[in-house]
Every structure is written in structure tokens, then in C-alpha cells.
């Protein structure tokens, strides 16, 4: 992303084809469309309304609950996916729009912003706390950053230089009022521990990057072979061998030291809101996309399982809801997201794994020599929800103990963005749509149900033009007004091996008890 001149808000009436980005529209309570139950199934006693439209690849929503002029405001972060500008903006309780990032000298068609305090895509998560906005993102070099952003646009760094140059960057962020600390996630560099040509989009820029463990580990000596895209240019072999936790084409170590500066990939961290005292809370968790505390200040995370791609493809690894217990290893990449050994026949796809030199999936790490406990022993304690593989399980929130949702008190409400096939599925087309709905998990029984879903089981874009229904839900948050706010990412398709974003297709829906209707 270039510094200097950037596209700014151009007004609702200007067309996207003219090179401007339409301002998202917040609908007044009186003008919000009620979503037809023929299109979207919701719980009895509630109504679903369209509250905002015109968002571009939004990744996070938060409701300001701190006292002050912004109390009750709805804040949205647009991720910056698809080459768009990362943005943070919101609407106050009275419906008036305000911009948080970027801020600067506004010109008629562009906005000039200094290079100071840059936010680079993707924005992974956002939370409003302590009168500020905390956001996770990348910097100009692809490293991970947690920034503290004021409502006046001022930016300071909480922590930087996190290893986020691989497949996944920083993810969600949340605040624990009990400990006064921020908690945030960081995904893995690779799909399943081995750098391969499926990572080529970042290998060319960061050839020495790979997954970094939180503790010193000893490997079992496997080396995976794949086609070498550099062979024709630099005279290398047509095939190249890569060991787990090594950069592409390197396989010369059995012992891998713990991550430099105590900053591993595939982990959940905590830190003081003022910076400093960075801690790794848990590790070996592939993609902790959503983080939330329940009413008892217990932390839970959604985790996305490994995909059927790359040098070490994994079949049918589910998405999960996990309880976060400090200093725990969650098993990645030798265990599934629901803490089963990866050698289980369920996860095998021999036709694909054999291409790298092995007939089946096996563990990569000598667990005993690495002094890592078997996570299977803690499976019943840690796993609270198991969801279909490739569901795109994203952010979550817990039902508050008071208000119009009290019958579901303590349940986890979870957004599922859906699959990224064929990128995530070995080039194969899925027979049905996966995810793209809102789930409820009863935390006492661990029972999962579809809370909000399109009745026909297909996204809004396949139901017809301008149909108001779910497309790719990515975040859910309860507001102080007792309503559930649902952030929908909008249309994203995989074409020519790339994610194609439809600008302005993101939306916000609100689920509210019927007695709260305006």
C-alpha cells in the first residue's frame, strides 16, 4: 500500500467506476428493512433488520460502551482486503457518521495522510475500550502490529514486530476488564507446518520466513518435496525439499529454537493496553479468528482447522470453539483443531499427500523430546464446539445475562464466513455451501444449533439481485441496547486463484426482540 495520496470518501451519489468509494449508509430505525423469514430463519420472538449497507470487506464491529460522547456508537473496521484502503469509522447513537482512520487534510476527491501511524491491511480485529480503539493489523513490511487509535485519529503503537508475514496475520482482539489486559491472536505462517508453493504469494517477498514455535522443539526428520518454481531461473533442481518449521527449500535442522523475542506464530497473546509485558498465553493454535470473554471472565477462541492444500494437505479438519487455558499447547500441526492425532484415517488424503513423498499424514514433532503434553488428554476440557471443515468460523460474542436475549444467557453466538473453495479444498468444487450462518453454542451442554441462517442454504448473492440475506457473516456483537449486531463481509469469490472482493457489498444486520421494535 502506498503512502501519500489515497482515495477518500466521495459521497453516496458518486459511482464506484469513477474511482471513488461510496460512503457506507446507516439506516434510521424507522427505515430499516425487516428481513423476510422466507429468506432468513431466525429464532421465534425476534426480528432481523438491515441496519447498514455499502461496506467494503469489513472485518470487525464493536459497540462503544464507555461513558462519553461516543457511548452507544457502532464502530466498523474495513479490512483492506482486495487492495482496498483499511478504514475505521462509525455512527453515533443518533445515527451521525464519523471517521476514525484515516484522518488528515481532506481535499475534494482525495485525502492526504502523512506516513505517521500507518495501518496496513488486513485489519484482523478491533475492540473499543478505555476510551480508545485497539486494532490489529500489519505494517509496511508485513509484520504484525497492535495499535491504539483515538477517536480524533491519533495513533500509538501497543506492540509491533510480530511474525505475521505468512498466510495469516493478527486476528481478533478483546479486552478483559478483570485483568486490565488486551488479548489478541496470531495465525500460522502455513497451512500445516510446511512452507510450499501454496505460500508462493509471500515466499517471494519473505523467503526466510516460516512458522516459529513458542518453545524449542525436536522434529522427527521428515522432509517434503515439491516443485521448485525457481528452477528455470536460477538453475536449481526441479524439485526441492522443505522441512517443517523451515523456510522454503531448507531442511537442515532437527531442533528448532523457540521464536526470537518470545514472538511465535499460531498463538494467543496478552499485553498491557499501554504496551509492554507481552505474554504468550497459549500456542499451537492454527488460526484463532475470534476471541471473547464470557460473564465469568473466561476466554474462548474459535479456531480454523487445516485445509486440503499445500505440501501437507489435511482432509476434513474441523473448525472449533475452544476454551483458552494459559500455557497450553493446542497441538498444531500434529493434531486436528478438535485435538485428535493427525494420523487418524479421517484426515488422510493419500492421493495428495503422496506427491510430497509420503503415503500418509504423520506427526512432525517429537512430542516427548520437545516436552509437550498430549492435548488429547484435555480434549473434553478444551473443546466446546465442533463445526464442519472449511466453515470459516470467525468472531463471536456471549449472550449477556440481562436483556431481551436472556433465555440464551451464557451461550456463544458465532459467525461463520464460509469456505474459500477451491483454494482451500485441493482445487475441487464443493457440493454445497459451508458456513455462511450464525451459530449458537450452549456452553453447558456443548450443543450447537443454527441460530440465523438463509432458508435455502445458499448465500444472498445466489438468491437474486439485491436480496437482503446473509452472504458471509464475519462478526457478531451485543450492544448496550440489548440488540445483536451482525457484520456481513459481503461478496467474495475465488477466481483465477485469487479472492475477488465486491466493493460496497458488506452489510450490518440487527437482531432484536419483537418488543424492542421502533
N, C-alpha and C positions, 0 to 999 in steps of 0.2 A: 504494500500500500504506500503510495507516495505522500510525502508531506507537502504542505503548502496549500494550493487551491483544491477545494473539494466541493462537490455538489451539496447544496443546502436545500432547505425546504422551499418549494416553488409554488405551494398552494394547491388546493384540491383540484382546481379547474384546469391546471396545465397537464398536458399529456405526457406519459412516460416516454413516448417515442421522441419527444422534444428534448430529451436529455435531462429531465428533472424528475425528482422523486416526489410522488404525491404525499401530502401530509396525512397521516392516519386520522380517521374520523371517529370521534367519540359520540355515540348516540345518546340523546337525552332519555331519561327513564320513560317519558311518555311516547317516544318514537321507536322504542326497541321492539324489534320483531319477535313475536313468540314463535318458537320453532315447533313445527307440526310434529306431533307424536307419530304420525305415519312415516316420518323421515328419521326421527331420533327417539329411541326408547330411553326414558328417564324414570326415576323412582316415583311411585304414587305420592301425591300430595305436594309435588313440586312443579315448577315451570322453568323452562330453559329459554333464555332470550339472547339475541345477538346484541352485544353492547359496543363493539368497536370493529372497524374493518380498515383495510388499506395498509396493514403492517407487512414488512418485508423480512422474512426469515427470522422472526422473533425467537429468542431462546429462553427468556426468563421474565417472570412477572412477580412483583412484590407489592404489598399494600402497606403504606406507611401508617404505623400505629403510634409513633412517638408524638408527644404533645408539641404543638407549634403550628405555624401557618400551613404546613404540608400534611397535617394529620388527615387520614382518610383518602389520601391521594393514591392513584393507581399508577405504578411505575412499570415501564416496559423496556427491556433491552433487546435491540435488534442485533443478531449475532455478527453480521458482516459476511455471512456465508455467500458464496456465489460472486465474490468480488465487490460486494456492496460495502458501504461505509458503516462500521459499527456505530450504534446510536443508543442513547438512553434518554427517554422522555416520559412525560406522564400527563395525567389530568387530575386536577384538584377535585375535591368533593363536589364543588359547584359546576364541574364539567369544563373548566377553563384549562387550556393546554399550556404546558411549559416544557422547555427544553433543558436538559442537563448536560448532555455531551453529544456532539462537540459544541463548544461555545467560542465565540470570537467576534471579530468585526464583521457584521453582516453587510453584504453587498447585494445588488438587485437579484442576481441569479446564482451567485456562489457565496461561499462562506470562507473567509480566510482564518486559518487557525495556525498558531505557532507550533513548532515541533515539540514544545514542552508538554509533558504529561500525555503522550500519545497512548491511545488504546488501539491495539491491533486485533484483528479477528483471529479466532472466533471468541466472542463473549460466551463463556460457559455457564456462568451463574451470577446471581445478583441478590443482595438482601439489603433492606433498609433497616438500620439500627443506629442508636446513639446519635440521632440527628444527621446521619450521613448515609451514603450509599456505598456498599462494598461490592466490588465486581471482580470476576476472574477473567483473564484474557492473556494474549501473547504480546511480546514486544517485537521490535523490528527484526530481531534475529531469530524469532520463533520460540524464545524462552518464555516460561510461564510467569505471570505477574498477578498479584492481588493488589488492587488499587482502592483507595478511599476517595470518593468523589463527593464534593459538596453540592448542594442544590444551586450554588452560584457558579458551578462549573469548575471550581478549583480541584486539583488532583494531587494526591500524595501517594507514595508507594508504601504498602504494608510489608510486602516481601516480593523479591524478584529472583531471577536466575534459576528458575525451576525447570527441570528437564521435560519440556513439552514440545520437542521438535519432531516427534513421530506421528503415528496415526491419530493419537488422541491428546488433547491439551488438558488444561484445567477444566473441571466440570462445575458442579453445583457448589454453593457456599451458603452457610447458615450461621446463626449467632445463638449461643447458649447464654441466656441471662443469668443462669445459676453460676457458671464459672467465669463469665465475662470474656469468653474466648470465641474466636471465629473458627469454624471447621470447613474445610474445603477438600475436594477430591482432585486427583490427577490420574489420568488413564495410562494405559500401557503404550509403549512405543510401537508394538507389533500386535498382530492378531493372537499369536500363541507362543511367543518367546523367541522366534527365529526371524531375522530380517530376510526378506525375499523380494522378488520382483513386484509383488503386490504393494510394496512400500516405495516403489521407484520414484513417486512424486516428491518424496522428501530425501531419499538417499542421495540424489544428485546435488542437493544443497547442503546436506549434513551427512557426508559419507562415513564419519566416525561415530555416528550416533547409534545407540541400541538400548535395549531395556537395562535398567540399573536396579539391582536388588537392594533391599533395606539392610540386609545382613550378608556377611560373607557366606558364599555357597560353594559347594563342590558339585561339579557336573558329572554325569555318568559317561561322557565321552562321545555322544552322538554328534555326527556332522551331516548336514543336509545339503544335497546337491540340487542346483537349479541352473537354468540357462543364464549365461552371463551377457547382459546387454552391451557391455563394454568390449566384448571380444573383438569385434570387427574394427574398432577404432584404436585400441591400444595394444592389440596383439596378444591378449590374454587367452586362456583356454575357453572353449565354447561353453563348458560347464564350470561352475565354481561351488566350492563347499563352504558352508557357513555354520558355525556352532551356535547354540543358544547363548543369549546374553553377550554376543559378539557383533561388531559391525559387519556389514555385508562383505562376504568373501574372506573372512578371517575365522580361524578355528584353532588357535594355538594355546589355549589355556583350559585347564581343568578346574582351577579355583578362580572364582570371580569375587573381587573385593566388594565390600559394601559401597554404596553410592557416595561419590565425593560430596563433602559438606553436609552429609546426612540428608540428601535430597534424592530419594528413589522415585522411579516410575511406579505405576499401579499401587497407589497408596491413598490413604486419607490422612490429612494433616490438621493440626490446630495451631493457632497463633494468637498473640495478643492483638487487639484492634489497633494499637499504636505501633505495632511492629515489634519484632524480637521474640525470643522464647519459642522458636519454631519447633514443633514436635511431630514425629510420625506416630499417629495413633494406631493404625493398622496397615498391613502391607499384603502383597499377593492378592489384590482385588483388582480385576482387569479393568473395569470401566464403571466406577461409582458415579453414575449420572445424576442421581438425586440424593439429597441429604435432608433429613428433618428430625427434629426432636419432638417426642410426644409430651404429654402433660406432666410426665414424671421425670423429664429431662434425660430420657434415654434416647440415644442416637440410633437412627436406622438409615440404611442406604439401599438404593436399587443398584443392581449390578448386571451388566450385559454380558452374556456368555460369548465364548469364542465362535468364530464363523467358519463356514466351509470355504476357505480361501487360503492362498499363500502356500508357502513351503511346507507347512504343518497344518493342513486343514482339519477342522474338527466338526463333526456332524451332530446336530441336534443338542448342542449345549444350551440349556435354557437361560432365560433371564430370571432374576430372583429379587426378593426383598430380604435383606439381611439385618440382623441386629449387630451393631458395632460395639465390640468389646476390646478395650485397649490392649495393645501388644499382641494381637492375634494375627497369625498368618492364615490367609484365606485360600491358599493352595495354588493359585495361578502360577505357572501354566500347566501344572501336573494334575490338577483337579478341576472338575467342572464348576460352574458357578454355584450349583447346588451341592458342592462338596462331595462328589463321587470321583474315584480314581479315573483318570483319563484313559486308562487301558480297558475300561468297561466296553464290551462289544457295542453298546448303544452309540458310542461316539466315533466308531470306526467307519471310514470310507476308503477301503483298500485301493480302489482304482485311482484315487487322487494321491493318497499318501505315498504309494509305491513309486511315484515319479521322482521323489526325492531320495530314494534309495532304501526305503524300509517298507515292510509289508503291513505294518500296523502302528498305531499310536502307542507310545510308551512314555514313562516318566523321564524327564530331562535332568532332574536334580537328585543327587544322593542325599535323601532327606535326613538319614541318620547322621551322616558325616557333617551335614550342614546345621545340625541341632535344631531341626524344625519338627514340631509336633504334627501328628497326623490329624488333619482337620475333620476327618470322618467321625472321629470320636465326639466332636462338638456339633454335629450336624443338627440334631434336634434342638439345640440351644440357640443356634445362629440363624437357621433358615426359617423364615416366616411366610414366604410366598414363593411359588414356583410357577413361571409363566412360559408360554411357548417360545422356542428358539426363534431369534430374529424379530421379536416383538417390538424392539426399540423402546423398551421400558425406560421412562425418563424421570421427571421430577415428581415429588409427592408432597402431601401435607396430611396432618392428622385432624380428625374431626374434633372441634372444641367441645368441652363438657356442657356448655350452655348455648342457647340459641336454637334456631329452627332445625338444626341437624342433630339434636341431642339424642335421638333414637339410635344414631350410628356412633355415639360417643366412643372415642378412642380408636376408631377404625382408621386405617391408612387409605387415602384416596390417591390413586396413582395414574399418571398419564402415560399412554403408550403411543409413540410416534409412528410405529410401523417399520416394515422391513426396508432394506436398501438393495433388494434383488434387482439385477443379477450379480452386482458387485459382491454381495455378502453370501452368495449361495453357489459358488463354483460355476458361475455363468449360466446356471439353469433358471428357468422361469418358474416361479411358484404357482401352484394350482389355485391358491386362494390368498386373499389379503390377510396379513397377520398384523395384529395390534390395531392401531388407529382407534382406540377407545379409552374410556376411563374405567378403572377397576376399583373395587372396594375390597380390602382385606380385613377380616375380623381378626384382631390381634390376639384374642383369647382362644379361638378355635382354629386359627390359621386358614380359615375357609375364604376362598376368593370368589367374587361374583362380578359380573359385568354391571357397572353402575350406570354408565351412559354409553350408548353405542348406536350406530346407524342401523336401522332395522333391516336393511338389505345386506348388511355386511360388507359394503363397498364404500370407498371414500366419496366425499361430496363431488369431486371433480368428475366422477364416473356416473353420477346421478343426473347430470344435466347442467346446463349453463346457469351460473349464479344461484345454485341451490344452497340454502343455508343448512349445513350439516357438518359433521366432523370430517376433517381432512387428515391432519397429523397433530393431534394434541401433544404438547411438549411440557406443559407446566400447569399446576393447579395450586391455588392458594385461597384460604379462607380469609375474608376481610373482617374488620371490626363491625361491619354492618350485618354480620351473620350470613352472608352470601358466599357461594363458592365461585371463584373466578377461574375460568378455563382459558389458557393461552393455546391457540392453534397456530402451528408453524406455517401452515399454508401448503401450496402445491410444490412438490419437489419430485422430480423424476430422474431416473438414471438413463442417460442417453450417451452413446459413444464412450462408455466407461466413465462418465462424469456426472456429478449431481447438477441438475438444471433447476434453478430457483425461479418461480413465477413471482415477480415483484408485485407487492401490494395484495397478495392473496392470503396473508395472515389475518387472524381474527381473534376477538375475545368474546367468549360466551359467559353468561352468568346464570347459575342455577340457584333458585331461591324458593323458599316455601311459598305456597299459594297465598297465605295470609299476608305476606310481605309485598305483594304486588302493588305497584303505584296506582 
